[in-house]
Amino acid sequence: MERKTIAVIGMSCNGCEQNVETALRNLDGVNRVEADHDADTVDVVLKDGVSDDDVNAAIEQAGYDVKA
């Protein structure tokens, strides 16, 4: 298991948090997700083998940007 904190640009409300959380929960290997629009972050716990590219793509497909 691996825990990551990802900086996300564009979340402005609880609904945004839910959108990002739902997008990430739909990925295989994601065990826990908690988004915080006030901090512009998403904390995620992943099984080994889940790539950063997959996580970032899910966030971007939900309509938000990942801060590099």
N, C-alpha and C positions, 0 to 999 in steps of 0.2 A: 504494500500500500504506500501511496505517496500523497502528501498534502501539498497543495499549491495555493498561492494567493495570486490572482490575476487582476490586473488593473483594466477596468472596462470604461470606455467613454460612451456617454449618451444615456445612461440610466438617470431618470429624474424623479421616479416615484415607486411606490410599492408594486404597481403593475409591471413596471420595467423589471424589477427584481424577479417577479414571478415568471416573466417571459424568458429571462436568462436561465433561471433555475429549471424551468420545464425543458428548455432546449438541451441543457446539459444532462438532465436525468434521462433523456431519451438515448444517450450514448451508452453502449455496453461498457461496463467496467467502472461506471461512476457510482460511488457508494454514498456520497454525501455532498450536498451543495448548499451554500448559503451566500446569497447576494446582499450587498449593502449599497444602496444608491447614494447615501450620504458620504460614504468613504470611496465610492467608485471602485469597489472591489468585489470579487467573487472568490470565496474560499471553496475549494473542491478537494475531495478525497477520492483518489483514483486507484484502481488495481494496476499492477504492473502491466505494461504493454499498451496503455492508452496514450496516444501520441499528443504532443502539444498542438500539432497541426489539426487534429480532429477536434480538440477542445476549442481552439480558436475559431475553426470553421463553424462550429455549432453556435458560438456566440455571435459571429458575424451574420449567419443565416437568420438569427433572431432579430437582426437589425441594429446591432451595437458594434462598436469598434474595440479591438484589443489594443491597449497602449503598449508600444514596443519598449 
